[in-house]
């Protein structure tokens, strides 16, 4: 199908000549004798390009460009009989795709044909790029939607598993078995909380650590409270805004779960006290830190674990994932566990 060219020029003879010559190159030409007529024809649509003359009786082609706008839907080749470079510059700044100097010599129409071809090809490439960009954005949005849905389903499934474990623990008579299931429930909640953070986030590749840890820490009071009286223990959280990758965030969540759970269960035998949890970052050093401290009874750092020891193993394993260093200071006046790890670029 031949390309349709809108030829806006107030010279009927030149327009007829252009129509004959351009027809040889498989272009269908529609002539508009004025700027107003050209704008009216263009508004009807169906044109692949516009050839626009500069000089008209009462105006110039610049007024046509201004009416169309700087980003016309179709390419515009500007034609001027003047050698004044400023006219061409003004036309290009106003939205013309290209310009051709109108001369009486034989090279005018070959140059015009070449300019039209180039303008059509540029327009084709621009439309192809716009379509590719649109498809890319649509694919990205679809992938993000699917990812959010997946994280939503995983979070719900893990929450269901945690609820089943809680129901199972209520049927057991062994304190040791109930405690083990309660700890498992907390660990599952740490992972479920990560997926919940991901499906409510605009960036599925990063997790806001403060947003993730805050409800996780609060839930620990309820979970541990099913086995211990922790109603008199206050948890004070100071969590600086910090984002990290999901796998690193879940490692941090598991570590925080183990440390806060231990403090809730063992730091205050009287059931009264304060546990402080803080997350901070040092952009200059390129590190972040998690500190869990209490003013409880303390413990022997080199002594064996009070429970199964699985929590200690998990902390060590998750610390390896983070590339973190752990410092533990404990005395009869309290315990401070500080974890520091390098921030990812």
N, C-alpha and C positions, 0 to 999 in steps of 0.2 A: 504494500500500500504506500503510495507516494506521501512524502512529508508535506504538510500544509504550511505555507508561508504567508504571513500577513505583511503586505508591502505597503507601508505608510509613507506616501509621497504626494505632493500636490502637482506633480508633473505627469499628466496622463500619458504623454508620448513615451517618456522614460519608463513608466510603469508597464505599458504594453510591451516594450522591448524587453524589460526584465522578465515579464511573464513568458515570452517566447524562449528566451535563453535559459531560464531556470527550468522550463518544462523539458528541455533536452536532458537535464540532469535529474529527471523524475521528481521534480518539485511542483506541487500545485500552488499557484499564487492567487491570493485574494487581495485586491487593491482597495485601500482606503485613502481618500483624497485629502483628508484633514486629520489633525490630532484628535478631534472629537469623534470623527467617524472611526478612527483607528481604535480608540478606547472602547467605543460601543461594540465594534466587531470582536475585540479581544475579550470583552466581558461575556460574549456568547460561547466562548470556549472552542475547542477543536483545533487549535493551532499548535504547531510544533516549534515554530520560531517566528520572530518578528524582524523585518528589515525596516529601520526607521531613519528617515531623512532628518537633517538638522534644521534647514531653513523652511519656514512656512510664512504665509502672508502676514499673519498677525502674531505669530509666536514661533517657538523653536521646538525641536524634538525633546529638549530637556524637560519641558512641561509634561510631555507624555511620560517620561521616566519618573518624574516626581509623582504623577498621579498613580502610576503602577506601584511604586515603592522600590526600595533598594534591593529586594530579593524577589524578583518576578518569577512566576511559575514557569514561564517559557523564556528561553534565551533571546536576547535582543542584540542584533548587530546594528551598530550606529553608523550612518553614512553622512559624510559631510564633504562639501566641496571646498572647504577652507583648509588651508595648511596650518592653521593656528593650532598648535599642540594643546593649548589650554581647553579648547572645545572638546577634544578627545578625552583629556583628563577628567573634565567635569562630567562627561557622559559615563565614563567608566566608574567614577565615584558614585554616580546616581543610579547605577544598577545595570548598565550595558555590559554585555558579555565580551564584545569585541567592537572594533570600529574599522571602517574602510574609507580611504580618501577617494572621493568621487572625481574622476578626471575624464577628459575627452579621449584619452588614449585607450588602446584596446585592452589594456591589462585590468581595467576596472571590474568587469564582470567575472573574469577568472579569479580575481582576488575576492570578490563578493561570494562566489560559489565556495571557494576554499574556506572563507570565514564562516559561512553557514554550516558547512560540513563539520568544522571544528566546534562550533557552538552546539550543534545537535549532539555530537559525541560527548562533549563536556556535560551537557544536560543529562544524557543517558547515564554517564558514569555517576553523576551526582544523585540521580534517582536510584540507581543501583546501590550506591552507598547508603542512602537514606533508608532503603528497604532492608538492607543488611543490618543496619543499626537497629531498625525497628524489630527485626526478628531476633537480634541478639538480646535486646532489652526484654522482649517477650519471653525468650528462653531463660534468661536470668531470673525474671520474676516467677516463672513457673518452677524453676529449680528451687528458689527460695521458699516458695509456697509448699512444695513437696517436702523440703527439708524441715520446715516448721511443723508440717503435719506429722512427719515421722517422729520428730522430737516430742510432739504432743502425745502421740500414741505410746512412745517408749516411757515417758514420764507417768502416764496413766497406768501402764502395765506394771511398772516397778512399784507404784503406789499400791496397786492391788496385791502384788506379792508381799509387800511390807505388811499390809493389813492381814493377809493370811497367816504370816508369821506371828503377828501379834495375837491372833485368835488361837493359833497352835500353842503359843507360850502360856496362855491362860488355862490350858488343859493339863499342864505338866505339874507334877508335885515336887520335882527336883529343882532346888534353887539354882544349882549350877547350870542345868539345862535351860531354865528360864532366862538367866543372865546371858547365856551364850546366844539365845535367839534374839534377845533385846539388842545386843551389840550388832548382830547381823541386820536387824531391822534398821538401826541407825546408819549402817554402812550403805544399805540399799537406798535409804532416804537421801544420802549424800549424792549418789549418782542420779537419782530421780530429780533432785533439785537442780542439778546441772542441766538436764534436758528441759526442765521447766523454764530455766533462764534462757535457754537457746530459742525455744519457740515463742517467747515473748520479746525477743531482741530483734533489732533491725539488722544486726550483723551476726550471722550464724557462725562466722569464723572466729569470733571473739566473745568472751564471757566477762561481764562486769563482776569482778570478784566481790565487791562490797554488796551488790544486789543479790548475789548468789549465796554468800555466807550468812547474811543477817537472818533470814528465815530458817536456815539450816541450824544455826546455833540456838535459836529460840525453840525449835522443835525438839532439840535434845533434852530440854528441861522436862517436856511432857513425856518423852520416851523413857528417859532414865527414871522419871518420877513414878512410873508404874512399878518399879522395883525398889526404889529408895525414896526417903523423904527429903526432897530437895526444895521444899517450899520456902525455906528460909535463906536460900542461896540466891544471891543476885548476880546476874551476868551483865557486865558492862562492856559493850562493844564499841570500839573506835576504828572504823574501817574507812580508809582513804580510798577515793576513786581509783580503781586500777583494773585494767583489762588484760586478759591473757588468753592463750589458745585453750580450747575445750579439754584436751587431754591433760594439760598442766593444771587447769582449774579443778578438774575432778580429783587429781592427786592432792591438791591443796585442801579440797573439801574433805577427803578421807582423813588427812592428817589432823585437820581442825576438829573433826568429829571425834577422833580417838583422844586427842588431848583434852578437849572440853568434857567428854564423857568421863575420863579418868579423874579430872578435877571434881566433877559433880559427885562421883562415887566415893572418892577416897580423901579429898583434901580436908573436908570439914565433918568429922564424926558427930559433932553436935548438931549438924544440919543448918548452921548459920554461917554466912561469910560472903565474900565477894570474889568473883572470878573475872579477870580482865582479859579481853581479847582485842588485839590491835593488829591492823594491817597497814603498812606504810611502804612508800617507795622512795628511793634516792636516785633521781634521774642522773645526777652527776656521776655517781658510782655505778649506775646501771644495774642496781639491785633492788629487790623488794624483800620485805620481812613480815613474818607472822610471829607474834608473841602471845603466849597464853601463860598467865601468872595468877597465883593465888597466895593468900597469907595463911595457908593451912598448916597441917602437921608435918608436911614434908615426907621424904622417904630416902632410903639409901640408894643412891644412883647405881651402885654396882650390885645391888641385891637383885634377886630374880623377880619376875613380874608377879603381881598379886593374882592375876587371872590366868587365862590359858596361854598368854604370851603372844597370841595372834595379833593383838593390837600393835605391839612393839614391832613385830615383823612387817606389818602393813606400813607403819610409819617409815621404817627403813626403806622399804621397797618404793613407796611413793616419793620419798626424798630423792632417791636415785633418779626417778622420772623427772623431777624438777631440777636435778643437779644442785641440790640444796645442802647446806651445812646446818647441823643441829647442835645447839649448845644447851645443856641442861644444868641448871643450878638449883639445888634443893637443900633445905635445912629445916630445923624445927620451926622456923619462922615463915616458911612458905617455899613455893616452887616456881621457878621461871623457866619456861622452855621457849627458846628463840630459834626460829628457822629463817635462814636467808638464802635467796636464790637469785641467779642472774635473770634480768629482764630480757625477753626476746625483742629484737629490733622490730 
